[in-house]
Amino acid sequence: MTERPADGTAVLSVVKTSGEVFQFSKSSPGRVQGFAVVGRGRDAVITRIELTGPFPLIRKKDDGTIYEVVDAKGRVYSVQGVLGRGEDRMTILASAWSQVSIPLADARQIEVRKSNALLIAAIISGSLVALTLIPIIFYPF
């Protein structure tokens, strides 16, 4: 890496010196904060979670499988599978987003989100011209 990205720079992916790759979504990219890239990983991690009830809401598909659970504290879980279930207990496999913080010293390559200023200017100019010409064409004097 030749130069440090500015704070707040949107990051789409990071390749660490170990070869490990972290990807972020375009809608929620990672950000450079100080000397690290922080954000939520693009791929969800499946984890085993022990829940205690009561469960105010359990959503099921048409075939009866549970796909969403709200626990006693109001937290919502996206259920991938139910491992065990009792009166006020449930063990589930749930998808959770992984939070990452990657030191810039460990980064070999960083892909940042780029914006095309010329394309944005052309779109805005075209929209303004269209808004000006449409009334003239359809409603002549």
N, CA and C of each residue as an Amber inpcrd file, in Angstrom:
protein
   423
   0.8520000  -1.1650000   0.0000000   0.0000000   0.0000000   0.0000000
   0.9000000   1.2300000   0.0000000   0.6750000   2.1380000  -0.9260000
   1.5590000   3.2830000  -1.0590000   1.1280000   4.4660000  -0.2010000
  -0.1390000   4.7510000  -0.1550000  -0.6000000   5.8740000   0.6570000
  -1.8400000   5.4720000   1.4480000  -2.0040000   6.0760000   2.5940000
  -3.1470000   5.7630000   3.4570000  -4.3950000   6.4410000   2.9270000
  -5.5080000   5.6890000   2.7680000  -6.7590000   6.3150000   2.3460000
  -7.2450000   7.3080000   3.4030000  -7.9550000   8.3180000   2.9690000
  -8.4810000   9.3260000   3.8850000  -9.5530000   8.7160000   4.7880000
  -9.7000000   9.2740000   5.9980000 -10.7600000   8.8250000   6.9020000
 -12.1140000   8.9800000   6.2190000 -12.9810000   7.9800000   6.4190000
 -14.3110000   8.0140000   5.8410000 -14.3940000   7.4390000   4.4350000
 -13.2580000   7.0710000   3.8420000 -13.2660000   6.4980000   2.5040000
 -14.0590000   5.1950000   2.5090000 -14.9680000   5.0430000   1.5340000
 -15.7730000   3.8270000   1.4130000 -14.9100000   2.7000000   0.8540000
 -14.9160000   1.5500000   1.5310000 -14.0850000   0.4060000   1.1590000
 -14.9880000  -0.7630000   0.7740000 -14.7280000  -1.3530000  -0.4080000
 -15.5120000  -2.4930000  -0.8690000 -14.8750000  -3.8280000  -0.4990000
 -13.5340000  -3.8830000  -0.4720000 -12.8790000  -5.1300000  -0.0740000
 -11.4670000  -4.8500000   0.4200000 -10.9730000  -5.7790000   1.2210000
  -9.6070000  -5.7080000   1.7540000  -8.9770000  -7.0910000   1.6140000
  -7.7690000  -7.1310000   1.0620000  -6.9820000  -8.3620000   1.0300000
  -5.8720000  -8.1880000   2.0640000  -5.8590000  -9.0740000   3.0630000
  -4.8470000  -8.9880000   4.1130000  -3.5430000  -9.6090000   3.6260000
  -2.4600000  -9.2890000   4.3150000  -1.1550000  -9.8420000   3.9550000
  -1.1470000 -11.3660000   4.0890000  -2.0440000 -11.9270000   4.8940000
  -2.1600000 -13.3800000   5.0510000  -2.8890000 -14.0200000   3.8810000
  -3.5040000 -13.2080000   2.9940000  -4.2640000 -13.7200000   1.8570000
  -5.7580000 -13.7650000   2.1080000  -6.1770000 -13.5430000   3.3460000
  -7.5990000 -13.5510000   3.6890000  -8.2790000 -12.3410000   3.0500000
  -9.4850000 -12.5540000   2.5040000 -10.2150000 -11.4900000   1.8130000
 -11.4860000 -11.1640000   2.5980000 -11.7080000  -9.8780000   2.8550000
 -12.9450000  -9.3970000   3.4740000 -13.6680000  -8.5360000   2.4550000
 -14.9540000  -8.8200000   2.2530000 -15.7470000  -8.0300000   1.3160000
 -16.8700000  -7.3310000   2.0610000 -17.1830000  -6.1230000   1.5960000
 -18.2770000  -5.3300000   2.1440000 -19.2860000  -5.1040000   1.0300000
 -20.5440000  -4.8630000   1.3840000 -21.5510000  -4.6210000   0.3580000
 -21.4240000  -3.1950000  -0.1670000 -21.9130000  -2.9800000  -1.3850000
 -21.8740000  -1.6410000  -1.9670000 -22.8320000  -0.7030000  -1.2440000
 -23.9300000  -1.2580000  -0.7170000 -24.8970000  -0.4110000  -0.0160000
 -24.4450000  -0.0510000   1.3990000 -23.5560000  -0.8660000   1.9690000
 -23.0440000  -0.6040000   3.3160000 -21.5450000  -0.9110000   3.3460000
 -20.7470000  -0.0620000   2.6880000 -19.3140000  -0.3600000   2.5870000
 -18.6020000  -0.1690000   3.9230000 -17.4060000  -0.7760000   4.0150000
 -16.5480000  -0.5180000   5.1600000 -16.0360000   0.9140000   5.0700000
 -15.5050000   1.4140000   6.1480000 -14.9770000   2.7900000   6.1730000
 -13.5980000   2.8030000   6.8140000 -12.7530000   3.6940000   6.3250000
 -11.4560000   3.9000000   6.9370000 -11.6610000   4.7990000   8.1500000
 -11.2280000   4.3220000   9.3110000 -11.2970000   5.1070000  10.5440000
  -9.9370000   5.0230000  11.2150000  -9.2290000   6.1450000  11.1940000
  -7.8840000   6.1490000  11.7690000  -6.9660000   5.2600000  10.9590000
  -6.4030000   4.2570000  11.6170000  -5.4970000   3.3400000  10.9340000
  -6.1090000   1.9470000  10.8090000  -7.4240000   1.8900000  10.5510000
  -8.1180000   0.6070000  10.3880000  -9.2850000   0.7730000   9.4230000
  -9.6950000  -0.3470000   8.8340000 -10.9160000  -0.4090000   8.0350000
 -11.9420000  -1.1320000   8.8950000 -13.0740000  -0.5020000   9.1450000
 -14.1090000  -1.0890000   9.9890000 -15.4060000  -1.1880000   9.1970000
 -16.2020000  -2.1820000   9.5450000 -17.4920000  -2.3360000   8.8810000
 -18.0840000  -3.6970000   9.1400000 -19.1950000  -3.9360000   8.4630000
 -19.9270000  -5.1850000   8.5930000 -19.6600000  -6.0230000   7.3480000
 -19.2280000  -7.2580000   7.5460000 -18.9290000  -8.1380000   6.4280000
 -20.1430000  -8.3960000   5.5600000 -19.9180000  -8.6720000   4.2770000
 -21.0210000  -8.8660000   3.3370000 -21.7290000 -10.1950000   3.5500000
 -21.0080000 -11.2070000   3.9500000 -21.5910000 -12.5290000   4.1130000
 -21.9460000 -12.7680000   5.5730000 -23.1460000 -13.2650000   5.7860000
 -23.5910000 -13.5530000   7.1460000 -22.9050000 -14.8040000   7.6610000
 -22.7110000 -14.8470000   8.9630000 -22.1040000 -15.9910000   9.6350000
 -23.2160000 -16.7340000  10.3580000 -23.2560000 -18.0560000  10.2120000
 -24.2640000 -18.8620000  10.8910000 -23.7140000 -19.2610000  12.2550000
 -24.4700000 -18.9090000  13.3030000 -24.0280000 -19.2160000  14.6630000
 -25.1350000 -19.9320000  15.4410000 -24.7130000 -20.7350000  16.4130000
 -25.6480000 -21.4280000  17.3030000 -25.9620000 -20.4980000  18.4610000
 -27.2520000 -20.2950000  18.7360000 -27.6690000 -19.3560000  19.7750000
 -28.7010000 -20.0240000  20.6730000 -28.4890000 -19.8760000  21.9890000
 -29.4470000 -20.3570000  22.9870000 -30.3560000 -19.1870000  23.3600000
 -31.6570000 -19.3210000  23.1560000 -32.6080000 -18.2560000  23.4730000
 -33.4680000 -18.6710000  24.6540000 -33.8430000 -17.6660000  25.4620000
 -34.7860000 -17.9050000  26.5450000 -36.0400000 -17.0960000  26.2840000
 -37.1770000 -17.6850000  26.6030000 -38.4760000 -17.0590000  26.3430000
 -38.9460000 -16.2560000  27.5210000 -40.1450000 -15.8140000  27.4670000
 -41.1630000 -16.1430000  26.4640000 -40.8530000 -15.4810000  25.1170000
 -41.4070000 -16.0630000  24.0650000 -41.1900000 -15.5770000  22.7150000
 -42.4610000 -14.8880000  22.2190000 -42.4540000 -13.5340000  22.1870000
 -43.6690000 -12.8240000  21.7770000 -44.0420000 -13.0550000  20.3180000
 -43.0640000 -13.4320000  19.4780000 -43.3740000 -13.6490000  18.0670000
 -42.4890000 -14.7570000  17.5120000 -43.1310000 -15.7410000  16.9090000
 -42.4360000 -16.8020000  16.1850000 -43.0930000 -16.8820000  14.8180000
 -42.3250000 -16.5510000  13.7770000 -42.8760000 -16.5840000  12.4100000
 -42.5170000 -17.8980000  11.7450000 -43.5350000 -18.4800000  11.0700000
 -43.3470000 -19.7710000  10.4080000 -43.7230000 -19.6680000   8.9390000
 -43.0590000 -20.4970000   8.1360000 -43.4130000 -20.6230000   6.7200000
 -44.6660000 -21.4760000   6.6050000 -45.1760000 -21.5970000   5.3860000
 -46.3710000 -22.4120000   5.1530000 -46.1830000 -23.8680000   5.5600000
 -44.9440000 -24.3790000   5.4560000 -44.6860000 -25.7740000   5.8130000
 -44.4290000 -25.9630000   7.3130000 -44.5030000 -24.8800000   8.0910000
 -44.3580000 -24.9710000   9.5420000 -42.9640000 -24.7080000  10.0800000
 -41.9740000 -24.5230000   9.2060000 -40.6180000 -24.2500000   9.6920000
 -40.5060000 -22.8040000  10.1590000 -39.7690000 -22.6240000  11.2330000
 -39.5940000 -21.2920000  11.8260000 -38.5200000 -20.5470000  11.0590000
 -38.8090000 -19.2800000  10.6840000 -37.8080000 -18.4720000   9.9810000
 -37.4460000 -17.1940000  10.7230000 -38.2100000 -16.8200000  11.7600000
 -37.8850000 -15.6240000  12.5330000 -38.4330000 -15.7610000  13.9400000
 -37.6100000 -15.3220000  14.9250000 -37.9970000 -15.3990000  16.3320000
 -37.6580000 -14.0780000  17.0020000 -38.5660000 -13.6160000  17.8630000
 -38.3040000 -12.4540000  18.7130000 -38.2080000 -12.9810000  20.1370000
 -37.0790000 -12.6780000  20.8090000 -36.8960000 -13.1950000  22.1610000
 -37.5240000 -12.2730000  23.2020000 -37.3610000 -12.6280000  24.4810000
 -37.9710000 -11.8730000  25.5820000 -37.4420000 -10.4430000  25.6730000
 -36.2220000 -10.1950000  25.1770000 -35.6440000  -8.8520000  25.2250000
 -35.9750000  -8.0310000  23.9820000 -36.7420000  -8.6060000  23.0540000
 -37.1510000  -7.8750000  21.8590000 -36.1870000  -7.9840000  20.6850000
 -35.1500000  -8.8060000  20.8120000 -34.1980000  -8.9800000  19.7130000
 -34.7780000  -9.9290000  18.6770000 -34.5700000  -9.6010000  17.4080000
 -35.1000000 -10.3950000  16.2980000 -33.9790000 -11.2470000  15.7230000
 -34.2660000 -12.5280000  15.4990000 -33.2860000 -13.4580000  14.9460000
 -33.8130000 -14.0470000  13.6500000 -32.9620000 -14.0870000  12.6350000
 -33.2750000 -14.7490000  11.3740000 -32.8360000 -16.1980000  11.5030000
 -33.7950000 -17.1020000  11.5690000 -33.5290000 -18.5000000  11.9010000
 -33.2100000 -19.2990000  10.6380000 -32.1010000 -20.0270000  10.6800000
 -31.7390000 -20.9380000   9.5910000 -32.1630000 -22.3680000   9.9260000
 -32.2890000 -22.6510000  11.2220000 -32.7160000 -23.9780000  11.6570000
 -32.9270000 -24.0020000  13.1510000 -33.8390000 -24.8630000  13.6150000
 -34.1060000 -25.0220000  15.0400000 -33.4610000 -26.3350000  15.4800000
 -32.5310000 -26.2580000  16.4500000 -31.8380000 -27.4380000  16.9460000
 -32.5670000 -28.0830000  18.1130000 -33.2520000 -27.2650000  18.9070000
 -33.9930000 -27.7810000  20.0470000 -34.9940000 -26.7430000  20.5150000
 -36.1030000 -27.2390000  21.0900000 -37.1390000 -26.2870000  21.5160000
 -37.8660000 -26.8480000  22.7290000 -38.0190000 -25.9870000  23.7490000
 -38.7740000 -26.3350000  24.9410000 -39.8170000 -25.2630000  25.1980000
 -40.3820000 -25.2790000  26.4210000 -41.4260000 -24.3080000  26.7670000
 -40.9150000 -22.8740000  26.6500000 -39.8430000 -22.5390000  27.3630000
 -39.2840000 -21.1900000  27.3320000 -37.8250000 -21.1790000  26.8900000
 -37.4270000 -22.1720000  26.1350000 -36.0570000 -22.2500000  25.6280000
 -36.0840000 -22.6690000  24.1660000 -35.1000000 -22.1510000  23.4220000
 -34.9770000 -22.5460000  22.0250000 -33.5060000 -22.4380000  21.6320000
 -33.0040000 -23.4430000  20.9340000 -31.6540000 -23.4200000  20.3940000
 -31.7810000 -23.3480000  18.8820000 -31.1830000 -22.2920000  18.3150000
 -31.3500000 -22.0720000  16.8720000 -29.9980000 -21.8840000  16.1940000
 -30.0080000 -22.0660000  14.8990000 -28.9140000 -21.6250000  14.0430000
 -29.4120000 -20.3430000  13.3980000 -28.7120000 -19.2500000  13.6490000
 -29.1590000 -17.9540000  13.1410000 -28.0410000 -17.2840000  12.3680000
 -28.4430000 -16.4940000  11.3930000 -27.4440000 -15.7480000  10.6260000
 -27.1960000 -14.4190000  11.3130000 -25.9270000 -14.0690000  11.4420000
 -25.5280000 -12.8170000  12.0730000 -24.4390000 -12.1860000  11.2220000
 -24.4620000 -10.8870000  11.1130000 -23.4340000 -10.1860000  10.3470000
 -22.1840000 -10.0550000  11.1910000 -21.0440000 -10.2580000  10.5660000
 -19.7840000 -10.1650000  11.2970000 -19.2310000  -8.7450000  11.2100000
 -18.8970000  -8.1790000  12.3560000 -18.2580000  -6.8720000  12.4090000
 -16.7540000  -7.0910000  12.3180000 -16.0850000  -6.3210000  11.4740000
 -14.6420000  -6.4800000  11.3260000 -13.9390000  -5.1460000  11.5370000
 -12.7050000  -5.2470000  12.0200000 -11.8110000  -4.1030000  12.1450000
 -10.4410000  -4.6040000  11.7090000  -9.9950000  -4.1200000  10.5530000
  -8.7530000  -4.5990000   9.9720000  -7.7230000  -3.4780000  10.0190000
  -6.6290000  -3.6640000  10.7430000  -5.5880000  -2.6300000  10.7710000
  -5.0150000  -2.4180000   9.3650000  -4.7710000  -1.1690000   9.0060000
  -4.2110000  -0.8710000   7.6890000  -2.8400000  -1.5240000   7.5100000
  -2.1160000  -1.7540000   8.6020000  -0.8110000  -2.4080000   8.5200000
  -0.9420000  -3.8500000   8.0310000  -2.1130000  -4.4780000   8.2470000
  -2.3450000  -5.8550000   7.8050000  -2.9280000  -5.9280000   6.4030000
  -3.2100000  -4.7900000   5.7760000  -3.8480000  -4.7750000   4.4600000
  -2.8080000  -4.7420000   3.3490000  -2.9260000  -5.6900000   2.4250000
  -2.0520000  -5.6990000   1.2560000  -2.7020000  -4.9320000   0.1150000
  -4.0500000  -5.0410000  -0.0120000  -4.7680000  -4.3660000  -1.0930000
  -6.1260000  -3.9130000  -0.5680000  -6.5190000  -2.6960000  -0.9350000
  -7.8120000  -2.1430000  -0.5300000  -8.5250000  -1.6630000  -1.7800000
  -9.7710000  -2.1460000  -1.9740000 -10.5920000  -1.6780000  -3.0970000
 -11.5650000  -0.6370000  -2.5560000 -11.4800000   0.5860000  -3.0690000
 -12.3510000   1.6620000  -2.6010000 -13.4440000   1.9120000  -3.6310000
 -14.5690000   2.4480000  -3.1620000 -15.6600000   2.7890000  -4.0710000
 -15.3200000   4.1050000  -4.7460000 -15.3900000   4.0780000  -6.0500000
 -15.0770000   5.2690000  -6.8260000 -16.3630000   5.8590000  -7.3770000
 -16.3930000   7.1720000  -7.4890000 -17.5340000   7.8240000  -8.1250000
 -17.0430000   8.4860000  -9.4030000 -17.8490000   8.4450000 -10.4280000
 -17.5000000   9.0130000 -11.7160000 -18.1340000  10.4020000 -11.7900000
 -17.3450000  11.4360000 -11.5030000 -17.8620000  12.8060000 -11.4550000
 -18.3950000  13.2530000 -12.8080000 -17.7450000  12.8500000 -13.9010000
 -18.1940000  13.2480000 -15.2340000 -19.5570000  12.6350000 -15.5490000
 -19.7640000  11.3740000 -15.1990000 -21.0470000  10.7280000 -15.4400000
 -22.1480000  11.3880000 -14.6120000 -21.8680000  11.6860000 -13.3670000
 -22.8600000  12.3410000 -12.5060000 -23.2320000  13.7100000 -13.0700000
 -22.2400000  14.4890000 -13.5130000 -22.5140000  15.8040000 -14.1020000
 -23.3470000  15.6680000 -15.3690000 -23.0710000  14.6590000 -16.2050000
 -23.8390000  14.4580000 -17.4320000 -25.2880000  14.0970000 -17.1320000
 -25.5150000  13.2690000 -16.1330000 -26.8780000  12.8880000 -15.7630000
 -27.6520000  14.0950000 -15.2540000 -27.0340000  14.8940000 -14.4120000
 -27.7090000  16.0880000 -13.8830000 -28.0070000  17.0780000 -15.0040000
 -27.0370000  17.3130000 -15.8990000 -27.2390000  18.2480000 -17.0130000
 -28.3380000  17.7570000 -17.9350000 -28.3310000  16.4590000 -18.2480000
 -29.3720000  15.8930000 -19.1120000 -30.7450000  16.0180000 -18.4960000
 -30.8330000  15.8140000 -17.1930000 -32.1250000  15.9450000 -16.5050000
 -32.6240000  17.3800000 -16.5580000 -31.7370000  18.3310000 -16.3460000
 -32.1400000  19.7400000 -16.3810000 -32.5910000  20.1610000 -17.7820000
 -31.8840000  19.6960000 -18.8130000 -32.2760000  20.0130000 -20.1900000
 -33.6350000  19.4060000 -20.4950000 -33.8440000  18.1450000 -20.0740000
 -35.1210000  17.4810000 -20.3250000 -36.2560000  18.2120000 -19.6150000
 -36.0290000  18.6340000 -18.3850000 -37.0710000  19.3530000 -17.6450000
 -37.3870000  20.7070000 -18.2840000 -36.4030000  21.2930000 -18.9330000
 -36.6230000  22.5710000 -19.6020000 -37.3560000  22.3850000 -20.9300000
 -37.0200000  21.3520000 -21.6820000 -37.5840000  21.1620000 -23.0120000
 -38.9670000  20.5170000 -23.0080000 -39.2690000  19.6830000 -22.0630000
 -40.5670000  18.9920000 -22.0530000 -41.7380000  19.9820000 -22.0350000
 -41.7530000  21.0040000 -21.1970000 -42.8810000  21.9440000 -21.2480000
 -42.9430000  22.7160000 -22.5790000 -41.8090000  23.0200000 -23.1680000
 -41.7960000  23.7490000 -24.4330000 -42.3540000  22.8840000 -25.5600000
 -41.9980000  21.5960000 -25.5690000 -42.4540000  20.6860000 -26.6310000
 -43.9340000  20.3900000 -26.5070000 -44.3900000  20.0750000 -25.2970000
 -45.7770000  19.6540000 -25.1130000 -46.7440000  20.8200000 -24.8990000
 -46.2720000  21.9420000 -24.4770000 -47.1360000  23.1010000 -24.2270000
 -46.5520000  24.3350000 -24.8890000 -46.5900000  24.3790000 -26.2420000
 -46.0120000  25.5470000 -26.9190000 -46.8570000  26.7930000 -26.6470000
 -46.2600000  27.9300000 -26.8470000 -46.9370000  29.1970000 -26.5620000
 -48.0780000  29.4440000 -27.4680000
